[in-house]
Amino acid sequence: MDLDRRRGASPLARTEQLHTWDEQRLRRYAVQAAAERDVERLWLLCEAYMTLHGKAGVATSKHTYRAYRRGVVELVTLWQGESILRPSRDAGTMYVQRLRAGDREDPETPAGPPRRGRPPTRGPLAPATVELRVAAARMLYAALRWAGATERDPFRDVGSLRGPTREEDVMGSKVYTEFELIEILAHAADPQERAIVLLGAHGGLRVSEMLALRWDEIDLEAKRLLVRGGKGGKDGLVGLTPKLAEALRGAEREMLVGVRRATVLQLRSQFGVYRRLRRLCERAGVRFRGVHGLRHAAGTRLYHQTGDLGQVQDHLRHATLDMARRYARSDRRALERSLESWE
């Protein structure tokens, strides 16, 4: 079967088929895809490179694949008139400046019915998003070099795009305060909204983990739940606070009198959770800080309470202690208490 038609196959299955090609066939495929600006073929080449040579390999998450694919689509869309295999001298830096300035067009979407989800971002992109787009572009050129189609590396000299802001200040803008969480919970309309807020703000779950959570992975008596296939494909146990356990019992009672389902949340998409929380924040009069801000709130509160980065690491299931250290940097209250004693 032609590689381009294997849409239902897994990334590994497509990569295995491509792996059987000799060097000449692989190079012809890559050169033709670049010459024709065929996004689908370019992405299949990138997908294979990520699966074979990416840091995570076959454990690369669907979210990462989607984010990198979007970056490849946007690059091809904005580079109209620019040769992909022989880009001009400053093509990479010009692309970055266009993203930062908001001189963008909406990425082309594949043929077929419109997809549901978060609407396309308009205007200038945040530095972190620009860095993600650049990472996708670098990966595309790594794949093209791997295939022998080009030696160019137009994004090699693009440096960090994050400003000199302090990490603790950035973290502060992403974290819901305890008062804000009280207001949000006070305006929650149903058990599902309470479950979303507390799975993030108390359990520290990522939105993908909320959506995947099943009732048979929750032990209310032991006050813990099991996260399967979290970031990096790892499983982990999460302790339940009394308030989170109460919210889950309420969501379970609501489910039992309605349509029974295996998953805790009725919503089945990340954008659905994003939109639900944003509307809840609007009702509560609280600045919307994203769904991931709930997880940041859990880490910040636990560090403020215990001063123990090990506990933060365990609860949020960080791979390293350094990943939890950001919550220590964001704790300005300890600094303020120290300064008060100065004479």
C-alpha positions as CSV (number, residue, x, y, z in Angstrom):
1,M,0.0,0.0,0.0
2,D,1.3,3.5,-0.8
3,L,2.6,5.2,2.3
4,D,0.6,8.3,1.7
5,R,-2.7,6.4,2.0
6,R,-2.1,4.8,5.3
7,R,-3.9,7.3,7.3
8,G,-5.4,4.8,9.7
9,A,-2.0,3.3,10.6
10,S,0.0,4.2,13.6
11,P,3.1,6.3,13.3
12,L,5.3,3.2,13.9
13,A,3.5,1.3,11.1
14,R,4.1,4.1,8.7
15,T,7.7,4.5,9.8
16,E,8.3,0.8,9.4
17,Q,7.1,0.9,5.8
18,L,9.3,4.0,5.0
19,H,12.2,2.3,6.7
20,T,12.2,-0.4,4.1
21,W,13.0,2.1,1.3
22,D,16.5,2.5,0.0
23,E,18.3,5.8,0.2
24,Q,17.4,6.9,-3.4
25,R,13.7,6.2,-3.0
26,L,13.6,8.1,0.3
27,R,15.5,11.0,-1.2
28,R,13.1,11.2,-4.2
29,Y,10.1,11.1,-1.9
30,A,11.4,14.0,0.2
31,V,12.5,16.1,-2.8
32,Q,9.2,15.7,-4.6
33,A,7.2,16.5,-1.4
34,A,9.3,19.7,-0.9
35,A,9.1,20.7,-4.5
36,E,5.3,20.3,-4.6
37,R,4.9,21.8,-1.1
38,D,2.9,18.7,-0.2
39,V,2.2,19.1,3.5
40,E,0.9,15.6,4.0
41,R,4.0,14.0,2.5
42,L,6.3,16.4,4.4
43,W,4.5,15.6,7.6
44,L,4.8,11.8,7.1
45,L,8.5,12.3,6.6
46,C,8.7,14.3,9.8
47,E,6.6,11.8,11.7
48,A,9.0,9.0,10.7
49,Y,12.0,11.0,11.7
50,M,10.5,11.8,15.1
51,T,9.6,8.2,15.6
52,L,13.1,6.9,14.7
53,H,15.3,9.7,16.0
54,G,13.2,11.8,18.3
55,K,14.0,11.9,22.0
56,A,10.8,10.1,23.0
57,G,10.6,7.8,19.9
58,V,7.5,5.7,19.8
59,A,6.4,7.2,23.2
60,T,6.0,10.6,21.6
61,S,2.5,11.8,22.6
62,K,-0.3,12.6,20.3
63,H,-0.3,16.2,21.6
64,T,3.4,16.5,20.5
65,Y,2.7,15.1,17.0
66,R,-0.3,17.5,16.6
67,A,1.8,20.5,17.8
68,Y,4.7,19.7,15.4
69,R,2.4,19.0,12.5
70,R,0.7,22.4,13.0
71,G,4.1,24.0,12.9
72,V,5.0,22.3,9.6
73,V,1.7,23.3,8.1
74,E,2.2,26.9,9.2
75,L,5.7,27.1,7.8
76,V,4.7,25.8,4.4
77,T,1.7,28.1,4.4
78,L,3.7,31.3,5.2
79,W,6.6,30.4,3.0
80,Q,4.8,31.0,-0.2
81,G,7.4,31.8,-2.8
82,E,10.2,30.5,-0.7
83,S,12.0,27.4,-1.8
84,I,11.9,24.7,0.9
85,L,15.0,22.9,-0.2
86,R,16.9,26.1,-1.0
87,P,15.6,28.8,1.3
88,S,17.0,32.3,1.0
89,R,19.7,33.5,3.5
90,D,17.4,35.0,6.1
91,A,14.3,33.0,5.5
92,G,14.3,31.4,8.9
93,T,14.7,34.6,10.9
94,M,12.2,36.4,8.7
95,Y,9.6,33.6,9.4
96,V,10.2,34.1,13.1
97,Q,9.7,37.8,12.9
98,R,6.4,37.4,11.0
99,L,5.1,35.1,13.7
100,R,6.1,37.6,16.4
101,A,4.6,40.5,14.5
102,G,1.3,38.8,13.8
103,D,1.8,38.8,10.0
104,R,0.3,35.4,9.6
105,E,-2.3,33.5,7.7
106,D,-4.5,30.7,9.1
107,P,-2.8,27.4,8.4
108,E,-4.4,25.4,5.6
109,T,-6.6,22.5,6.8
110,P,-6.9,19.1,5.2
111,A,-9.9,18.4,2.9
112,G,-13.0,17.1,4.6
113,P,-15.5,18.2,7.2
114,P,-14.3,21.0,9.5
115,R,-12.6,19.9,12.7
116,R,-13.9,20.8,16.1
117,G,-11.5,22.3,18.6
118,R,-9.9,25.5,19.6
119,P,-10.2,28.2,16.9
120,P,-7.0,29.2,15.1
121,T,-4.8,31.7,16.9
122,R,-4.8,35.2,15.4
123,G,-2.3,38.0,15.8
124,P,1.2,37.8,17.3
125,L,2.1,34.5,19.0
126,A,3.4,34.2,22.5
127,P,7.2,33.6,22.7
128,A,6.6,30.0,23.9
129,T,4.4,29.3,20.9
130,V,6.9,30.8,18.5
131,E,9.6,28.6,20.0
132,L,7.3,25.6,19.4
133,R,6.9,26.6,15.8
134,V,10.6,27.0,15.4
135,A,11.1,23.6,17.0
136,A,8.8,22.1,14.4
137,A,10.6,23.9,11.6
138,R,14.0,22.6,12.9
139,M,12.5,19.1,13.0
140,L,11.3,19.4,9.4
141,Y,14.8,20.3,8.2
142,A,16.4,17.5,10.3
143,A,14.0,15.1,8.5
144,L,14.9,16.5,5.1
145,R,18.6,16.2,5.8
146,W,18.1,12.7,7.1
147,A,16.4,11.8,3.8
148,G,19.3,13.3,1.9
149,A,17.1,16.0,0.3
150,T,19.0,19.1,1.5
151,E,21.9,20.2,3.6
152,R,20.2,23.5,4.6
153,D,19.5,24.5,8.2
154,P,17.7,27.9,8.0
155,F,16.8,27.9,11.7
156,R,20.2,27.0,13.1
157,D,21.0,30.5,14.2
158,V,17.6,31.4,15.6
159,G,18.2,31.9,19.4
160,S,15.9,31.9,22.3
161,L,12.7,34.0,21.8
162,R,11.8,34.3,25.5
163,G,12.3,37.7,27.0
164,P,14.5,38.4,30.1
165,T,11.5,38.1,32.4
166,R,12.0,36.4,35.7
167,E,10.6,32.9,36.0
168,E,8.8,33.6,39.3
169,D,6.9,36.5,37.6
170,V,5.9,34.4,34.7
171,M,4.7,31.6,37.0
172,G,2.7,34.1,39.0
173,S,0.7,35.1,35.9
174,K,-0.2,31.5,35.2
175,V,-1.3,30.5,38.7
176,Y,-4.8,30.8,40.2
177,T,-4.7,32.1,43.7
178,E,-6.5,30.3,46.6
179,F,-9.0,33.2,46.7
180,E,-9.7,32.9,43.0
181,L,-10.2,29.1,43.3
182,I,-12.8,29.7,46.1
183,E,-14.6,32.1,43.8
184,I,-14.5,29.7,40.9
185,L,-15.8,26.8,42.9
186,A,-18.6,29.0,44.3
187,H,-19.8,29.7,40.8
188,A,-19.5,26.1,39.5
189,A,-22.9,25.1,38.0
190,D,-22.7,21.3,38.4
191,P,-20.5,18.4,39.7
192,Q,-18.7,18.2,36.3
193,E,-17.4,21.8,36.7
194,R,-16.3,21.1,40.3
195,A,-14.5,17.9,39.1
196,I,-12.6,19.8,36.4
197,V,-11.5,22.5,38.8
198,L,-10.4,20.2,41.6
199,L,-8.8,17.5,39.5
200,G,-6.5,20.3,38.3
201,A,-6.2,22.5,41.4
202,H,-6.0,19.7,44.0
203,G,-5.0,16.6,42.0
204,G,-2.6,18.4,39.7
205,L,-3.9,16.6,36.6
206,R,-3.1,17.8,33.1
207,V,-6.1,18.3,30.9
208,S,-5.3,15.1,28.8
209,E,-5.1,13.2,32.1
210,M,-8.5,14.5,33.2
211,L,-10.1,13.4,29.9
212,A,-8.6,9.9,30.1
213,L,-9.5,9.3,33.8
214,R,-11.9,6.4,34.2
215,W,-14.1,5.5,37.2
216,D,-12.3,2.2,37.6
217,E,-9.1,4.1,38.2
218,I,-10.4,5.9,41.3
219,D,-10.4,4.5,44.8
220,L,-12.5,6.8,47.0
221,E,-12.0,4.7,50.1
222,A,-8.2,4.7,49.8
223,K,-8.4,8.4,48.6
224,R,-6.3,8.0,45.5
225,L,-6.5,7.7,41.8
226,L,-4.4,6.2,39.1
227,V,-3.1,8.3,36.1
228,R,-2.4,5.9,33.3
229,G,-0.1,7.0,30.4
230,G,0.6,10.4,31.7
231,K,3.4,12.6,30.3
232,G,6.1,10.4,29.0
233,G,3.7,7.5,29.0
234,K,4.2,7.0,32.7
235,D,1.6,5.8,35.2
236,G,1.3,7.4,38.6
237,L,-0.8,7.5,41.8
238,V,-2.3,10.7,43.0
239,G,-3.7,11.3,46.5
240,L,-7.1,12.8,46.8
241,T,-7.9,15.8,49.1
242,P,-11.2,15.5,51.0
243,K,-12.7,18.2,48.7
244,L,-11.6,16.4,45.5
245,A,-13.0,13.1,46.8
246,E,-16.3,14.9,47.6
247,A,-16.4,16.4,44.1
248,L,-15.8,13.0,42.5
249,R,-18.5,11.4,44.6
250,G,-20.9,14.1,43.4
251,A,-19.9,13.5,39.8
252,E,-20.4,9.8,40.3
253,R,-23.9,10.2,41.7
254,E,-24.8,12.5,38.8
255,M,-23.5,9.9,36.3
256,L,-25.4,7.0,37.9
257,V,-28.7,8.7,37.6
258,G,-28.0,9.6,34.0
259,V,-26.2,7.9,31.2
260,R,-23.5,5.6,32.5
261,R,-20.0,6.0,31.1
262,A,-16.5,4.8,31.8
263,T,-14.8,8.2,31.9
264,V,-15.2,10.7,34.7
265,L,-15.7,13.7,32.5
266,Q,-18.5,14.0,30.0
267,L,-16.5,16.3,27.8
268,R,-14.2,14.5,25.3
269,S,-11.9,17.2,24.0
270,Q,-9.3,19.4,25.4
271,F,-10.9,22.5,23.9
272,G,-14.2,21.5,25.5
273,V,-12.6,21.6,29.0
274,Y,-10.8,24.8,28.1
275,R,-14.0,26.5,27.0
276,R,-16.0,25.2,30.0
277,L,-13.4,26.5,32.5
278,R,-13.1,29.9,30.7
279,R,-16.9,30.4,30.9
280,L,-16.8,29.4,34.6
281,C,-14.1,32.0,35.2
282,E,-16.1,34.6,33.4
283,R,-19.1,33.9,35.7
284,A,-16.8,34.1,38.8
285,G,-15.2,37.3,37.7
286,V,-11.8,35.7,37.8
287,R,-9.1,36.1,35.2
288,F,-8.8,33.0,33.0
289,R,-5.3,31.6,33.3
290,G,-5.8,28.4,31.3
291,V,-6.5,24.9,32.3
292,H,-2.9,24.2,33.1
293,G,-3.0,27.1,35.6
294,L,-5.0,24.8,37.9
295,R,-2.0,22.4,38.0
296,H,0.3,25.2,38.7
297,A,-1.9,26.3,41.6
298,A,-1.7,22.8,43.1
299,G,2.1,22.9,42.9
300,T,2.4,26.4,44.3
301,R,0.0,25.7,47.2
302,L,1.7,22.5,48.2
303,Y,5.1,24.2,48.2
304,H,3.8,27.1,50.2
305,Q,2.3,24.7,52.7
306,T,5.2,22.2,53.1
307,G,8.4,23.9,51.7
308,D,9.2,20.4,50.4
309,L,10.1,20.2,46.7
310,G,10.1,16.4,46.9
311,Q,6.4,16.4,47.8
312,V,5.7,18.7,44.9
313,Q,7.6,16.4,42.6
314,D,5.7,13.4,43.8
315,H,2.3,14.9,43.7
316,L,2.7,16.5,40.3
317,R,4.6,13.4,39.0
318,H,7.5,15.5,37.7
319,A,10.4,13.4,36.2
320,T,13.0,15.5,38.0
321,L,13.3,17.7,41.0
322,D,14.4,20.6,38.8
323,M,10.9,20.6,37.2
324,A,9.4,21.2,40.6
325,R,11.9,23.9,41.5
326,R,9.9,26.5,39.6
327,Y,7.4,26.5,42.5
328,A,10.1,27.4,44.9
329,R,11.2,30.3,42.7
330,S,7.6,31.6,42.6
331,D,7.3,31.7,46.4
332,R,7.9,35.4,47.1
333,R,6.2,35.3,50.5
334,A,9.2,33.7,52.2
335,L,11.4,36.4,50.7
336,E,9.1,39.1,52.0
337,R,9.1,37.6,55.5
338,S,12.9,37.5,55.5
339,L,13.2,41.1,54.5
340,E,10.8,42.2,57.3
341,S,13.3,41.3,59.9
342,W,16.0,43.5,58.5
343,E,16.9,46.6,60.5
